[in-house]
């Protein structure tokens, strides 16, 4: 008997077309998601960029239910803000600002506050053509302390540079009213208990072995007037205090009382924390 050849079964074109349509729909959906993610900004970052607080603190504000987007209360973490959306906190509209980073070589007899009831000179009176964005000092140098000062409106970076747990290195040059003896250098290196707790220098030495009134000291503490109080506890008076290093920044090329914007490279290094 001869074999009967079987006719191939036709393919089910409709199902193929349906799959194709589903694939197309899926691709379109993925594209829409990508566009949404690209165009939107996370709500906590939006709030931080407005200068209200840091990003982590913004998360807490969102949870309180006091933040709205286009009039609707938002409490969900990770919510994104679309371009043109109106964000409010307790009814006040928030407007993101461009991040600004300024390095100043602070002169003496100038205070690091935004304004002063006694009408004393502030660091902001030094900045000519002040940017429109609201900027703040990152930490404070007391009125008579000079040297490296960073000002910005980047709340996240400010918290990273000032929170005690991050322990950012600071180096000061000090002039004392009298020679610092070797015994007291050792005391400061080993640590001294002050009114607000224990304090020790990470490093301390004479700048010039022939001049024992000029001292270099490295610390990580950001406590108020800590350098002055440290030496006062040993019966020394600090006559000049100059911060020469803070979180990777120096005053190199910046004369006293002058300021400049940070470079993109400096900003990147600060944000990554990739400095000694």
Backbone torsions as a table, in degrees:
resi	resn	phi	psi	omega
1	UNK	NA	136.8	177.3
2	UNK	-78.2	147.5	-179.5
3	UNK	-78.8	139.2	176.8
4	UNK	-91.2	121.1	-179.8
5	UNK	-73.6	137.3	-179.2
6	UNK	-85.9	135.1	177.4
7	UNK	-78.0	126.5	-179.9
8	UNK	-56.8	138.9	178.2
9	UNK	-72.3	135.3	-179.5
10	UNK	-65.9	145.9	177.1
11	UNK	-72.6	150.9	-178.2
12	UNK	-88.1	88.3	-176.3
13	UNK	-59.6	-40.4	-178.4
14	UNK	-56.6	-41.5	-179.0
15	UNK	-65.2	-39.8	177.6
16	UNK	-59.0	-45.1	-179.0
17	UNK	-64.1	-34.9	-179.4
18	UNK	-66.8	-41.5	178.5
19	UNK	-64.0	-40.1	-179.4
20	UNK	-62.4	-41.0	178.9
21	UNK	-64.2	-40.6	179.2
22	UNK	-64.6	-41.3	179.7
23	UNK	-63.1	-40.3	179.3
24	UNK	-64.5	-41.2	-179.7
25	UNK	-64.7	-40.8	-179.9
26	UNK	-63.5	-42.9	179.2
27	UNK	-62.6	-42.6	-179.6
28	UNK	-62.9	-40.8	179.2
29	UNK	-63.4	-42.3	179.9
30	UNK	-63.7	-38.7	179.5
31	UNK	-63.9	-42.8	179.4
32	UNK	-62.0	-40.7	179.4
33	UNK	-62.4	-44.8	-179.9
34	UNK	-61.0	-44.6	179.5
35	UNK	-62.0	-42.2	-179.8
36	UNK	-61.7	-43.2	-179.7
37	UNK	-67.9	-35.5	-178.6
38	UNK	-70.0	-42.0	-175.0
39	UNK	-81.6	-25.3	-177.2
40	UNK	-89.5	165.8	176.1
41	UNK	-133.2	139.0	-179.2
42	UNK	-58.8	140.1	-174.3
43	UNK	-59.4	-40.8	-178.4
44	UNK	-65.1	-34.3	177.4
45	UNK	-70.4	-39.0	178.3
46	UNK	-59.0	-45.3	-179.8
47	UNK	-64.8	-44.4	179.7
48	UNK	-62.3	-39.3	-179.5
49	UNK	-68.0	-17.4	177.2
50	UNK	-78.6	-9.7	-179.9
51	UNK	87.7	5.4	-177.9
52	UNK	-70.4	-42.3	-176.7
53	UNK	-168.9	-175.5	176.6
54	UNK	-78.4	169.6	-178.5
55	UNK	-65.8	-39.6	179.2
56	UNK	-66.1	-39.9	177.7
57	UNK	-67.9	-30.5	177.8
58	UNK	-63.5	-37.1	176.8
59	UNK	-57.7	-40.5	179.8
60	UNK	-67.3	-38.4	178.7
61	UNK	-65.2	-38.4	179.6
62	UNK	-62.5	-42.0	-178.9
63	UNK	-64.3	-25.1	-179.7
64	UNK	-71.8	-15.7	-179.8
65	UNK	83.0	13.6	-178.8
66	UNK	-95.5	4.4	-179.7
67	UNK	-107.3	134.1	178.4
68	UNK	-126.5	149.1	171.4
69	UNK	-120.7	119.0	-176.9
70	UNK	51.7	41.4	175.4
71	UNK	84.8	-5.3	-178.7
72	UNK	-103.7	131.0	-179.6
73	UNK	-65.2	136.9	-179.2
74	UNK	-125.1	127.5	177.2
75	UNK	-128.8	2.1	-175.6
76	UNK	-90.6	127.5	177.5
77	UNK	-65.0	145.7	176.9
78	UNK	86.7	-1.9	178.1
79	UNK	-60.7	139.5	-179.4
80	UNK	-106.8	148.3	179.4
81	UNK	-103.7	121.2	179.6
82	UNK	-78.4	156.4	177.6
83	UNK	-57.1	134.8	178.5
84	UNK	87.1	-8.0	179.9
85	UNK	-70.8	152.1	-179.9
86	UNK	-103.5	119.8	-179.7
87	UNK	-110.6	133.0	179.3
88	UNK	-130.9	148.0	171.9
89	UNK	-121.4	117.1	-176.2
90	UNK	53.1	39.4	176.0
91	UNK	85.2	-7.2	-179.7
92	UNK	-97.2	127.7	-177.2
93	UNK	-68.9	134.4	178.6
94	UNK	-103.6	132.3	-179.9
95	UNK	-123.0	116.5	179.9
96	UNK	-61.2	141.5	178.8
97	UNK	-110.9	155.0	173.2
98	UNK	-70.7	133.4	179.2
99	UNK	-67.8	133.5	-178.9
100	UNK	-124.5	138.4	-179.1
101	UNK	-132.8	118.2	-176.9
102	UNK	-123.6	133.7	175.5
103	UNK	-108.1	128.1	-179.2
104	UNK	-124.2	144.2	168.0
105	UNK	-97.6	92.4	-171.3
106	UNK	-66.6	131.4	174.0
107	UNK	-84.5	169.2	178.5
108	UNK	-78.1	167.0	-179.7
109	UNK	61.9	31.7	177.4
110	UNK	-132.9	135.3	-177.0
111	UNK	-100.6	152.2	-176.2
112	UNK	-102.0	60.2	173.9
113	UNK	-127.4	161.6	-178.5
114	UNK	-69.4	-32.4	175.9
115	UNK	-155.2	164.8	-176.2
116	UNK	-137.1	124.3	-179.6
117	UNK	-59.7	-26.8	-179.3
118	UNK	-87.8	4.1	177.2
119	UNK	59.8	35.9	174.8
120	UNK	-82.9	162.5	-178.2
121	UNK	-69.3	132.7	179.0
122	UNK	-114.6	166.9	179.2
123	UNK	-62.0	-24.8	-178.3
124	UNK	-75.2	-23.0	176.7
125	UNK	-73.7	-16.1	178.2
126	UNK	-79.6	-33.6	-174.8
127	UNK	-77.9	105.3	176.6
128	UNK	-82.7	154.5	-175.0
129	UNK	49.6	48.8	-178.8
130	UNK	-54.4	136.0	-179.8
131	UNK	-63.3	154.5	-179.8
132	UNK	-66.0	-28.9	-178.8
133	UNK	-69.0	148.2	177.6
134	UNK	-78.8	119.0	180.0
135	UNK	-116.2	155.9	-177.4
136	UNK	-137.8	152.3	175.6
137	UNK	-67.9	141.1	174.5
138	UNK	-89.0	100.5	-171.7
139	UNK	75.2	-177.7	-178.2
140	UNK	-134.2	146.5	167.6
141	UNK	-110.4	134.4	-178.3
142	UNK	-66.8	170.2	-169.2
143	UNK	-53.8	-41.0	-175.1
144	UNK	-94.1	-2.1	178.0
145	UNK	-85.2	138.6	-178.7
146	UNK	-112.3	173.8	170.5
147	UNK	111.2	-156.4	-170.1
148	UNK	-63.3	122.6	176.6
149	UNK	-138.7	129.4	177.4
150	UNK	-103.0	135.7	175.3
151	UNK	-125.6	135.8	-178.2
152	UNK	-159.7	169.9	171.2
153	UNK	-114.3	13.2	179.2
154	UNK	-84.1	97.8	-176.0
155	UNK	-63.2	-39.6	-179.9
156	UNK	-63.0	-45.6	-179.1
157	UNK	-66.6	-40.5	179.3
158	UNK	-58.2	-44.7	-179.9
159	UNK	-65.7	-38.6	-179.5
160	UNK	-65.0	-34.3	-176.6
161	UNK	-86.5	-18.6	-175.2
162	UNK	-112.9	-19.9	-178.0
163	UNK	-66.2	133.9	-176.3
164	UNK	-54.3	-32.7	-175.2
165	UNK	-68.5	-20.7	-178.0
166	UNK	-84.5	-19.5	171.4
167	UNK	49.2	64.5	-179.5
168	UNK	-82.0	136.3	-175.6
169	UNK	-72.9	139.1	175.5
170	UNK	-133.6	137.8	177.7
171	UNK	-122.5	132.5	-179.0
172	UNK	-123.7	149.5	167.7
173	UNK	-109.7	132.0	-170.3
174	UNK	-125.9	139.5	169.8
175	UNK	-113.6	125.9	-178.5
176	UNK	-103.1	164.2	179.4
177	UNK	-77.2	-10.5	179.0
178	UNK	-157.6	169.0	-179.0
179	UNK	-62.0	139.3	176.1
180	UNK	-92.6	119.1	-177.6
181	UNK	-80.8	160.6	-175.6
182	UNK	-60.5	-36.5	-179.0
183	UNK	-61.6	-42.1	-179.6
184	UNK	-72.7	-31.1	173.2
185	UNK	-59.3	-43.8	180.0
186	UNK	-65.6	-36.8	178.1
187	UNK	-62.8	-44.4	180.0
188	UNK	-66.3	-37.1	179.4
189	UNK	-68.8	-35.0	-179.4
190	UNK	-82.4	-27.6	176.8
191	UNK	117.4	144.4	-179.1
192	UNK	-131.6	141.0	176.9
193	UNK	-90.1	116.5	178.1
194	UNK	-100.0	-178.6	-178.7
195	UNK	-59.9	-32.8	-177.2
196	UNK	-105.5	19.3	173.8
197	UNK	124.4	-178.8	-176.2
198	UNK	-76.5	142.2	-179.2
199	UNK	-145.1	133.1	175.0
200	UNK	-139.3	151.3	177.1
201	UNK	-83.3	145.4	174.3
202	UNK	-74.7	-31.3	178.8
203	UNK	-159.2	142.2	177.5
204	UNK	-151.7	138.3	-179.3
205	UNK	-163.0	166.6	172.6
206	UNK	-73.9	137.8	174.8
207	UNK	-70.1	-41.1	177.3
208	UNK	-131.2	118.8	-178.6
209	UNK	-56.1	-22.0	-179.9
210	UNK	-86.3	-9.1	-179.7
211	UNK	-130.0	96.7	-173.3
212	UNK	-86.1	11.9	172.9
213	UNK	-97.3	-14.5	-179.0
214	UNK	-101.2	116.7	-171.2
215	UNK	-124.4	142.5	170.7
216	UNK	-110.0	133.9	-177.8
217	UNK	-139.5	138.5	176.5
218	UNK	-115.1	129.6	178.6
219	UNK	-137.1	169.0	173.5
220	UNK	-120.5	-11.0	-178.0
221	UNK	-72.2	147.1	176.3
222	UNK	-116.9	18.4	-178.3
223	UNK	-65.3	153.4	-173.6
224	UNK	-61.6	126.1	176.0
225	UNK	51.5	34.1	-171.3
226	UNK	-63.3	-39.3	-179.2
227	UNK	-65.1	-49.2	-179.1
228	UNK	-61.2	-44.4	-178.0
229	UNK	-66.7	-33.6	179.8
230	UNK	-61.8	-46.0	-179.0
231	UNK	-76.8	-33.4	177.0
232	UNK	-62.0	-32.5	179.5
233	UNK	-64.6	-19.5	178.9
234	UNK	-109.0	16.6	175.3
235	UNK	70.4	37.1	172.0
236	UNK	-116.6	152.0	175.1
237	UNK	-115.4	129.2	178.3
238	UNK	-81.8	115.9	-179.2
239	UNK	-91.4	-28.2	177.4
240	UNK	-146.4	131.7	-179.4
241	UNK	-132.7	119.0	-174.5
242	UNK	-128.3	120.0	176.8
243	UNK	-85.0	118.8	-175.4
244	UNK	-105.5	-8.7	-178.5
245	UNK	-152.9	134.3	174.7
246	UNK	-150.1	116.2	174.9
247	UNK	50.0	45.2	177.0
248	UNK	88.6	-7.0	-178.4
249	UNK	-100.5	140.2	174.8
250	UNK	-127.8	171.4	179.5
251	UNK	-95.8	16.0	-178.2
252	UNK	-55.2	127.3	178.7
253	UNK	78.6	5.0	-177.0
254	UNK	-121.3	106.8	-178.0
255	UNK	-72.0	160.8	-176.5
256	UNK	-56.2	131.4	179.2
257	UNK	85.6	2.4	179.0
258	UNK	-104.5	164.1	-179.8
259	UNK	-147.2	164.4	177.0
260	UNK	-156.4	162.6	173.4
261	UNK	-78.4	144.0	175.2
262	UNK	-67.9	150.4	175.0
263	UNK	-78.2	163.3	177.4
264	UNK	-58.7	-37.7	180.0
265	UNK	-64.9	-42.7	179.2
266	UNK	-64.2	-40.0	178.8
267	UNK	-63.6	-44.3	179.5
268	UNK	-60.8	-43.7	179.3
269	UNK	-63.3	-41.7	178.9
270	UNK	-61.6	-45.8	-176.9
271	UNK	-68.4	-36.2	178.4
272	UNK	-79.5	-19.4	-176.8
273	UNK	70.8	25.6	-175.2
274	UNK	-92.3	58.6	176.5
275	UNK	-137.2	164.6	-177.4
276	UNK	-78.2	NA	NA
